[in-house]
Amino acid sequence: MTLEQKIGQFFFPAVFINDTEENIQETERLIKEYNIGGLTFFHSRASAATNYETKKKVVLNDDSYHKLKELIVRYQKCAPTPLLISIDAEWGLAMRVEKTPQYPYAITLGALAESESHLVYEVGKQIGLDLKSAGIHYNLAPLADINNNPNNPVIGYRSFGQNKEKVAVFALEYLKGMSDVGILGCLKHFPGHGNTNVDSHLGLPVLEENLDQLLDNELYPFIKGIENNVDSIMIGHLAVPALNEGKNISATLSKPIIETLLREQLGYDGLVISDALNMHSVSKLYTKKGQLEWEAFNAGNDVLCFAENVAEGIQEIYNNATPERIEASFNRLWKCKQKAGIIKSENTFSETSKDDFDFEYTNILNKKIAEHCITKIKDSNTTEMIFDAKKRNSLAKISIYKTVDNAFFKSLSTPLSSAEFEINLGDDTDSIRELETALHSFDTIIISLFVPKAKPLNNFDIEEPVLHFLEELFSSKKCILYVFGNPYALQVIPNLKNASGIIEMYQDFIEFQETAAKQLLNNTICKGSLPVVINYL
């Protein structure tokens, strides 16, 4: 390859599964003309990754998976050099593609005991197999971020938790699972995005820690990853003034963070990839096209993710970088392509034959995880209390944000038949008042709260009238609360200290709902523990 062709390998523009033929042909042109090294797939141009203001509505397409496979083959066939196909699939292809297996969030896995880390390995392995079936080589996951800020708007549920050792162990298990089936992995977001309160898609988060503090906590999982030869590390769009002479410069554009800290001090010589360069924390910094790509490369990134100015970026790097630096980055990327098995004498890519996922095994795995992560936060002989209330016809059930036709209530219906009520998104105050009236004759209430959103914005979308309703209910009734969602949601529920029982379930999958019902009926031991500190009293 010429030097310019080698520089083209550093560019991984975003591509979209559900896109126009015109845009697909434009991507083919980029691949042919500039010898780009890889692609990063997203669902559509309305996806969160490119639609930060959520002005566009995602249009679902049940045929996305087959379209993804067809596009990968099409793009590979026009590539002068085999493309490294990447995707961000932290909890499985379902994060981007309809009708594909979904696995639990990292925060759910973080509730497992370390003795059950083999389940995290199994999740990594299954995600790897699912990606492989589509023709994807590289998962931009998992997070090595330590979840130590409950107000973090973007990390939260995506992190394994607050304990640095556990985060490191689980991240490595996830990576090993993928690696054992031939899929490359990536630890992110260096040097640690956990203790921030700004979404880097929208602005620049600032870490106030000094180097000693970072080495003691945030950097620990990355150091363990380096010791275990992690395939790649993604640099986060976050500023660490202590490492940049007091300046708020994004780590993705910082030589002191990438070259000095990561390469020299921590001894990492693997592939370094930038976080998406379309994110607002960096995308608006330079008016000259190609300048951002050069600055990111010059700072030490080998791969430029979601690069939007391919032609101009290649030219800027060609005009400014030394041949030695270009060779070093090229060699790191080439090693990853060799490990992924895509460097062959001929570029002969065809659609993979596997068309079906093993959904049955996914369900079995999710059930095992549910059984081992279920977490009892508070218990006042609740099982005995519930059956006593049933005998007295004083038991009722309320489902919040799912209909009473949910798997949790269905599993309870025969052994614990009772009146059932529901609150749905958008129910007005009058509807909730009617429910309060209907509950007068019941003194014991089983509440299933299906938390609407995983992110903390607007109290996880739990509405104010619902929060007020729960506050009153906890004071006037014996309540047993089952939370199917982010455990941080517990912090926004008022008067929770008066609940008789609290069980955290983390996910609303059917397997998790059925496991919750089994625990309630049999008063089985809850094997999980909260992966983060929750201040709810």
VMD Tcl script that draws the C-alpha trace (Angstrom):
set ca {
  {0.00 0.00 0.00}
  {0.97 3.61 -0.49}
  {1.22 5.81 2.58}
  {-2.16 7.38 1.78}
  {-3.77 3.94 1.44}
  {-2.37 3.00 4.83}
  {-3.80 6.18 6.34}
  {-7.18 5.23 4.85}
  {-7.08 2.13 7.03}
  {-7.36 4.29 10.18}
  {-10.85 5.50 9.23}
  {-13.96 3.70 10.50}
  {-16.92 5.79 9.32}
  {-20.41 5.06 10.61}
  {-22.78 3.09 8.41}
  {-26.45 2.45 8.94}
  {-28.38 -0.78 8.52}
  {-31.55 1.01 7.49}
  {-30.34 3.56 4.97}
  {-31.05 4.84 1.48}
  {-29.50 3.29 -1.62}
  {-27.87 6.66 -2.31}
  {-26.08 6.63 1.06}
  {-25.06 2.99 0.64}
  {-23.47 3.80 -2.72}
  {-21.66 6.75 -1.17}
  {-20.17 4.39 1.44}
  {-19.08 2.05 -1.35}
  {-17.36 4.98 -3.04}
  {-15.49 5.85 0.20}
  {-14.38 2.24 0.60}
  {-13.10 1.98 -2.99}
  {-11.48 5.42 -3.28}
  {-9.88 5.74 0.14}
  {-9.13 2.15 1.19}
  {-10.81 2.72 4.56}
  {-10.01 0.14 7.22}
  {-13.38 -0.64 8.74}
  {-16.97 0.33 9.37}
  {-19.04 0.83 12.52}
  {-22.68 -0.19 12.18}
  {-25.70 1.57 13.68}
  {-29.41 0.93 13.24}
  {-30.35 4.06 11.30}
  {-29.71 7.77 11.05}
  {-32.32 8.26 13.75}
  {-30.26 6.17 16.21}
  {-29.18 7.84 19.44}
  {-25.56 7.79 18.27}
  {-26.29 10.30 15.51}
  {-29.54 11.85 16.73}
  {-28.57 13.42 20.04}
  {-31.50 15.79 20.22}
  {-33.92 12.88 19.56}
  {-35.69 14.89 16.90}
  {-35.91 11.93 14.54}
  {-38.01 8.90 15.35}
  {-36.49 5.44 14.98}
  {-38.48 3.37 12.52}
  {-38.28 -0.29 13.47}
  {-37.59 -2.90 10.82}
  {-37.97 -6.60 11.59}
  {-35.71 -7.36 8.63}
  {-32.74 -5.36 10.00}
  {-30.63 -8.44 10.76}
  {-30.79 -9.81 7.22}
  {-30.21 -6.35 5.84}
  {-27.12 -6.03 8.06}
  {-25.71 -9.30 6.74}
  {-26.36 -8.31 3.13}
  {-24.73 -4.90 3.60}
  {-21.62 -6.40 5.19}
  {-21.17 -8.73 2.20}
  {-21.80 -5.88 -0.22}
  {-19.29 -3.58 1.46}
  {-16.66 -6.31 1.79}
  {-16.95 -7.18 -1.90}
  {-16.06 -3.64 -2.98}
  {-13.21 -3.22 -0.45}
  {-9.62 -3.18 -1.80}
  {-8.53 -4.37 1.67}
  {-10.77 -6.53 3.90}
  {-12.83 -4.34 6.23}
  {-12.81 -4.81 10.00}
  {-16.53 -4.68 10.77}
  {-17.38 -3.23 14.16}
  {-20.46 -2.50 16.25}
  {-21.24 -1.34 19.76}
  {-23.19 -4.31 21.14}
  {-22.66 -4.07 24.90}
  {-25.72 -6.18 25.73}
  {-25.92 -7.97 22.41}
  {-26.93 -7.31 18.83}
  {-30.35 -6.30 20.19}
  {-28.75 -2.99 21.19}
  {-28.74 -2.15 17.47}
  {-30.77 -4.80 15.64}
  {-34.37 -5.98 16.06}
  {-35.30 -9.65 16.54}
  {-31.85 -10.62 17.86}
  {-30.84 -11.96 21.29}
  {-30.63 -9.52 24.17}
  {-28.53 -10.16 27.26}
  {-28.61 -8.31 30.59}
  {-27.07 -4.90 31.11}
  {-23.63 -4.71 32.74}
  {-25.15 -3.36 35.99}
  {-27.27 -6.54 36.17}
  {-24.21 -8.74 35.68}
  {-22.48 -6.65 38.34}
  {-25.03 -7.92 40.88}
  {-23.66 -11.45 40.47}
  {-21.21 -12.81 43.00}
  {-17.64 -13.03 41.70}
  {-17.97 -16.81 42.02}
  {-20.53 -16.59 39.19}
  {-18.20 -14.70 36.84}
  {-18.44 -17.66 34.43}
  {-21.91 -16.32 33.55}
  {-20.30 -13.05 32.39}
  {-17.88 -15.10 30.28}
  {-20.87 -16.92 28.79}
  {-22.57 -13.62 27.94}
  {-19.41 -12.44 26.16}
  {-19.16 -15.74 24.31}
  {-22.80 -15.71 23.16}
  {-22.60 -12.09 22.04}
  {-19.45 -13.04 20.14}
  {-21.23 -15.93 18.39}
  {-24.17 -13.68 17.51}
  {-21.84 -11.05 16.01}
  {-19.93 -13.70 14.13}
  {-23.12 -14.98 12.53}
  {-23.67 -11.51 11.05}
  {-20.10 -11.10 9.76}
  {-18.98 -8.69 12.51}
  {-15.43 -9.02 13.86}
  {-15.12 -6.36 16.53}
  {-17.36 -5.42 19.47}
  {-16.73 -1.95 20.92}
  {-17.38 -3.32 24.42}
  {-17.33 -3.79 27.38}
  {-17.09 -0.75 29.67}
  {-14.23 -0.64 32.14}
  {-15.74 2.48 33.71}
  {-16.31 2.37 37.46}
  {-19.84 3.39 38.35}
  {-19.19 5.83 41.20}
  {-21.53 8.71 40.33}
  {-25.29 8.05 40.61}
  {-25.99 11.20 38.57}
  {-23.97 10.02 35.59}
  {-26.33 10.55 32.65}
  {-24.75 8.09 30.22}
  {-22.71 5.36 32.01}
  {-24.83 4.04 34.92}
  {-26.48 0.81 33.80}
  {-23.69 0.16 31.26}
  {-21.01 -0.32 33.95}
  {-20.40 -3.48 35.99}
  {-20.53 -1.44 39.18}
  {-18.67 0.49 41.81}
  {-16.05 -2.03 42.93}
  {-12.89 -1.66 40.84}
  {-11.75 -5.28 41.32}
  {-15.13 -6.66 40.31}
  {-15.35 -4.35 37.29}
  {-11.92 -5.58 36.18}
  {-12.74 -9.28 36.69}
  {-16.09 -9.09 34.90}
  {-14.74 -6.98 32.00}
  {-11.97 -9.53 31.46}
  {-14.44 -12.45 31.57}
  {-16.62 -10.73 28.97}
  {-13.58 -10.10 26.76}
  {-12.37 -13.69 27.12}
  {-15.77 -15.03 26.15}
  {-15.70 -13.03 22.92}
  {-12.05 -13.79 22.23}
  {-12.60 -17.53 22.57}
  {-15.00 -17.40 19.60}
  {-12.79 -15.11 17.54}
  {-14.30 -11.68 18.23}
  {-12.14 -8.66 19.09}
  {-13.04 -6.60 22.15}
  {-12.45 -3.11 23.49}
  {-12.20 -1.61 26.98}
  {-13.74 1.86 27.25}
  {-13.79 4.82 28.05}
  {-10.15 5.54 29.01}
  {-9.17 7.02 31.45}
  {-12.61 6.40 33.08}
  {-16.04 7.90 32.42}
  {-17.77 6.72 35.61}
  {-17.36 9.74 37.88}
  {-18.81 12.33 35.50}
  {-22.15 14.12 35.35}
  {-22.15 15.28 31.71}
  {-23.13 13.18 28.68}
  {-20.13 13.33 26.34}
  {-22.50 12.97 23.38}
  {-23.66 16.49 24.23}
  {-20.82 18.20 26.13}
  {-17.37 17.65 27.62}
  {-17.32 15.89 31.03}
  {-14.48 16.84 33.37}
  {-12.71 14.45 35.74}
  {-11.26 16.37 38.67}
  {-9.05 13.52 39.95}
  {-5.27 13.70 39.93}
  {-3.03 10.93 38.57}
  {-2.62 9.13 41.92}
  {-6.38 9.04 42.41}
  {-6.92 7.76 38.88}
  {-4.28 5.05 39.32}
  {-5.94 3.97 42.54}
  {-9.45 3.68 41.10}
  {-10.54 4.64 37.55}
  {-7.47 3.22 35.81}
  {-7.43 -0.09 37.69}
  {-9.63 -2.09 35.24}
  {-7.69 -0.71 32.27}
  {-4.38 -1.72 33.88}
  {-5.72 -5.26 34.38}
  {-6.84 -5.26 30.75}
  {-3.38 -4.20 29.61}
  {-1.81 -6.96 31.71}
  {-4.11 -9.40 29.88}
  {-3.35 -8.06 26.39}
  {-6.73 -6.49 25.65}
  {-7.25 -6.10 21.88}
  {-8.05 -2.40 22.01}
  {-8.79 0.52 24.30}
  {-11.25 3.28 23.45}
  {-10.41 6.81 24.55}
  {-13.32 8.73 26.04}
  {-14.34 12.29 25.26}
  {-13.63 13.61 28.75}
  {-11.19 16.13 30.14}
  {-8.70 15.48 32.95}
  {-7.17 18.89 33.73}
  {-4.62 17.37 36.13}
  {-3.05 15.52 33.19}
  {-3.24 18.45 30.76}
  {-1.59 21.35 32.59}
  {-4.96 22.38 33.99}
  {-6.64 22.59 30.56}
  {-10.03 21.09 29.71}
  {-8.91 19.14 26.66}
  {-10.73 15.96 25.67}
  {-8.66 12.82 26.30}
  {-9.22 11.86 22.65}
  {-7.18 14.92 21.66}
  {-4.59 14.71 24.42}
  {-1.05 13.44 23.88}
  {-0.32 13.47 27.62}
  {-3.23 11.07 28.21}
  {-2.72 8.72 25.24}
  {0.99 8.85 24.50}
  {2.39 9.63 27.94}
  {-0.05 7.91 30.31}
  {-1.46 5.01 28.29}
  {1.50 4.17 26.06}
  {4.54 5.10 28.16}
  {3.48 4.86 31.80}
  {1.01 1.98 31.51}
  {2.95 0.23 28.74}
  {0.07 -0.37 26.32}
  {1.06 -1.09 22.73}
  {-2.27 -2.41 21.45}
  {-4.83 -0.69 19.26}
  {-6.20 2.66 20.46}
  {-9.54 3.77 19.03}
  {-11.24 7.11 19.54}
  {-14.78 7.41 20.79}
  {-17.14 8.55 18.02}
  {-15.82 11.76 16.47}
  {-19.34 13.01 15.71}
  {-20.03 13.49 19.43}
  {-20.66 17.11 20.35}
  {-17.91 17.16 22.97}
  {-15.37 17.32 20.09}
  {-17.23 17.55 16.77}
  {-17.68 21.33 16.84}
  {-14.12 22.25 17.87}
  {-12.65 22.85 14.41}
  {-14.12 24.60 11.40}
  {-11.57 23.16 8.94}
  {-12.64 19.74 7.66}
  {-10.11 17.04 8.49}
  {-8.57 19.01 11.37}
  {-10.39 16.98 14.06}
  {-9.26 13.71 12.47}
  {-5.65 14.92 12.39}
  {-5.75 16.17 15.98}
  {-7.19 12.84 17.17}
  {-4.55 10.88 15.25}
  {-1.76 13.18 16.41}
  {-2.86 12.69 20.03}
  {-2.25 8.95 19.68}
  {-5.44 7.31 18.36}
  {-4.82 4.58 15.78}
  {-8.44 4.25 14.64}
  {-10.82 7.16 14.11}
  {-14.34 5.98 14.91}
  {-17.30 7.69 13.24}
  {-14.91 9.91 11.23}
  {-17.06 12.23 9.14}
  {-14.38 13.82 6.93}
  {-12.54 10.91 5.35}
  {-10.90 12.55 2.34}
  {-9.88 15.70 4.22}
  {-8.74 13.71 7.27}
  {-6.49 11.46 5.18}
  {-4.91 14.50 3.56}
  {-4.31 16.28 6.88}
  {-2.65 13.18 8.37}
  {-0.59 12.67 5.19}
  {0.61 16.28 5.29}
  {1.47 16.31 8.99}
  {2.30 12.82 10.33}
  {5.67 11.11 10.14}
  {5.92 7.89 8.11}
  {7.11 6.12 11.28}
  {3.96 7.05 13.19}
  {1.75 6.00 10.27}
  {3.53 2.62 10.12}
  {3.15 2.09 13.89}
  {-0.61 2.68 13.81}
  {-1.01 0.64 10.63}
  {0.84 -2.31 12.17}
  {-1.38 -2.28 15.27}
  {-4.53 -2.32 13.15}
  {-3.10 -4.99 10.85}
  {-2.43 -7.28 13.84}
  {-6.09 -6.98 14.82}
  {-7.19 -7.80 11.28}
  {-4.90 -10.83 11.32}
  {-6.30 -11.97 14.67}
  {-9.84 -11.57 13.30}
  {-8.84 -13.86 10.42}
  {-9.75 -11.49 7.60}
  {-6.35 -11.01 5.95}
  {-6.37 -13.50 3.10}
  {-4.84 -13.69 -0.35}
  {-8.24 -12.93 -1.87}
  {-11.13 -10.85 -0.63}
  {-13.85 -13.51 -0.87}
  {-16.69 -12.64 1.44}
  {-20.08 -14.29 1.28}
  {-23.09 -14.11 3.56}
  {-22.69 -16.43 6.54}
  {-24.92 -19.48 6.40}
  {-26.16 -19.29 9.97}
  {-29.57 -17.67 9.91}
  {-30.97 -18.57 13.29}
  {-29.92 -17.58 16.78}
  {-30.09 -19.97 19.67}
  {-32.85 -18.05 21.46}
  {-33.57 -21.05 23.65}
  {-30.04 -21.00 25.05}
  {-30.23 -17.20 25.46}
  {-33.37 -17.68 27.59}
  {-31.65 -20.37 29.69}
  {-28.62 -18.12 30.24}
  {-30.78 -15.12 31.13}
  {-32.73 -17.27 33.60}
  {-29.50 -18.40 35.30}
  {-28.37 -14.79 35.56}
  {-31.76 -13.76 36.99}
  {-31.56 -16.49 39.65}
  {-28.10 -15.37 40.72}
  {-28.49 -11.58 40.56}
  {-31.86 -11.12 42.32}
  {-31.13 -8.81 45.26}
  {-33.05 -8.50 48.51}
  {-32.71 -4.97 49.85}
  {-35.29 -5.15 52.61}
  {-37.43 -7.95 54.04}
  {-39.87 -8.01 56.95}
  {-41.18 -11.59 56.72}
  {-42.90 -10.52 53.54}
  {-43.81 -13.99 52.22}
  {-45.63 -14.85 55.44}
  {-47.28 -11.42 55.44}
  {-48.50 -11.86 51.85}
  {-50.07 -15.28 52.37}
  {-51.72 -14.07 55.55}
  {-53.22 -11.14 53.63}
  {-54.47 -13.50 50.93}
  {-56.34 -15.57 53.56}
  {-57.97 -12.37 54.79}
  {-58.77 -11.18 51.23}
  {-56.65 -8.13 52.00}
  {-54.04 -8.63 49.27}
  {-53.83 -6.61 46.05}
  {-51.28 -6.30 43.26}
  {-50.34 -3.17 41.32}
  {-48.32 -3.19 38.12}
  {-46.71 0.14 37.28}
  {-45.87 0.78 33.64}
  {-46.89 -2.68 32.41}
  {-50.36 -4.16 32.16}
  {-51.48 -6.77 34.70}
  {-50.96 -9.26 31.89}
  {-47.25 -9.42 32.73}
  {-45.20 -12.56 33.39}
  {-44.67 -11.67 37.07}
  {-48.39 -11.46 37.83}
  {-49.21 -14.47 35.64}
  {-46.77 -16.58 37.63}
  {-48.44 -15.43 40.87}
  {-52.05 -15.69 39.68}
  {-52.86 -19.25 40.80}
  {-51.06 -19.47 44.16}
  {-51.72 -15.82 45.00}
  {-54.95 -14.85 43.31}
  {-55.98 -11.33 44.28}
  {-57.30 -8.07 42.90}
  {-54.95 -6.63 40.28}
  {-54.53 -3.01 39.21}
  {-52.25 -1.16 36.81}
  {-50.82 2.30 36.20}
  {-49.73 3.11 32.66}
  {-47.52 5.86 31.26}
  {-49.57 9.01 30.90}
  {-52.33 8.07 33.36}
  {-53.74 11.27 34.77}
  {-54.15 12.25 38.41}
  {-57.85 11.36 38.39}
  {-57.08 7.79 37.33}
  {-54.56 7.44 40.15}
  {-57.07 8.87 42.67}
  {-59.61 6.26 41.53}
  {-56.99 3.58 42.13}
  {-56.31 4.93 45.64}
  {-60.03 4.66 46.39}
  {-60.16 1.10 45.03}
  {-57.29 0.11 47.36}
  {-59.08 1.17 50.58}
  {-60.15 -2.36 51.50}
  {-56.65 -3.86 51.03}
  {-53.84 -3.58 53.56}
  {-51.05 -5.53 51.81}
  {-49.87 -4.59 48.32}
  {-47.43 -6.29 45.93}
  {-46.05 -3.60 43.62}
  {-44.17 -4.36 40.43}
  {-42.39 -1.24 39.15}
  {-41.20 -1.57 35.56}
  {-38.82 1.39 35.39}
  {-39.49 3.11 32.03}
  {-35.95 4.20 31.21}
  {-32.46 2.97 32.09}
  {-31.00 6.49 32.10}
  {-31.64 8.84 35.07}
  {-32.94 11.81 33.06}
  {-36.35 12.96 34.35}
  {-36.32 10.44 37.22}
  {-35.99 7.53 34.78}
  {-39.31 8.78 33.31}
  {-41.19 7.78 36.45}
  {-43.90 10.44 36.54}
  {-44.49 12.77 39.49}
  {-48.07 11.58 40.18}
  {-46.74 8.00 40.36}
  {-43.97 8.99 42.78}
  {-46.52 10.80 44.95}
  {-48.83 7.78 44.82}
  {-46.02 5.48 46.00}
  {-45.05 7.90 48.76}
  {-48.58 7.80 50.17}
  {-48.94 4.05 49.67}
  {-45.76 3.22 51.60}
  {-47.13 5.18 54.57}
  {-50.60 3.69 54.58}
  {-50.13 0.05 53.46}
  {-47.77 -2.89 53.89}
  {-45.99 -2.77 50.54}
  {-43.62 -5.24 48.90}
  {-41.86 -3.58 45.98}
  {-40.27 -5.48 43.08}
  {-38.17 -3.20 40.87}
  {-37.59 -4.33 37.29}
  {-35.03 -1.78 36.14}
  {-32.02 0.33 37.06}
  {-31.38 0.12 40.83}
  {-30.51 3.82 40.88}
  {-34.25 4.40 40.34}
  {-34.70 3.48 44.02}
  {-33.12 6.82 44.91}
  {-35.93 8.83 43.31}
  {-38.76 6.96 45.04}
  {-39.89 8.92 48.13}
  {-40.61 7.33 51.52}
  {-39.08 4.02 50.44}
  {-37.89 3.37 53.99}
  {-41.50 2.55 54.92}
  {-41.79 -0.28 52.40}
  {-42.04 -3.69 54.07}
  {-39.99 -5.40 51.40}
  {-37.80 -4.34 48.47}
  {-36.44 -6.71 45.83}
  {-34.27 -5.44 42.97}
  {-34.56 -7.40 39.70}
  {-32.60 -5.10 37.30}
  {-34.31 -6.23 34.04}
  {-37.86 -6.73 32.86}
  {-37.12 -9.85 30.76}
  {-39.71 -12.62 31.18}
  {-37.04 -14.80 32.84}
  {-36.45 -12.11 35.46}
  {-40.17 -11.69 36.12}
  {-40.67 -15.44 36.55}
  {-37.65 -15.63 38.85}
  {-39.11 -12.80 40.96}
  {-42.40 -14.67 41.31}
  {-40.61 -17.86 42.33}
  {-38.64 -15.97 44.98}
  {-41.79 -14.35 46.36}
  {-43.74 -17.61 46.59}
  {-40.94 -19.72 48.06}
  {-39.02 -17.05 49.98}
  {-35.85 -18.34 48.34}
  {-32.45 -16.90 49.12}
  {-31.52 -13.88 47.01}
  {-27.98 -14.48 45.77}
  {-27.22 -11.08 44.26}
  {-25.92 -7.89 45.80}
  {-26.24 -4.27 44.75}
  {-23.32 -3.40 42.45}
  {-23.57 0.27 43.44}
  {-24.30 2.15 46.66}
  {-27.93 3.23 46.76}
  {-28.95 6.06 49.09}
  {-32.70 5.63 49.37}
  {-33.38 6.22 53.07}
}
mol new
graphics top color blue
foreach p $ca { graphics top sphere $p radius 0.5 }
foreach p [lrange $ca 0 end-1] q [lrange $ca 1 end] { graphics top cylinder $p $q radius 0.2 }
display resetview
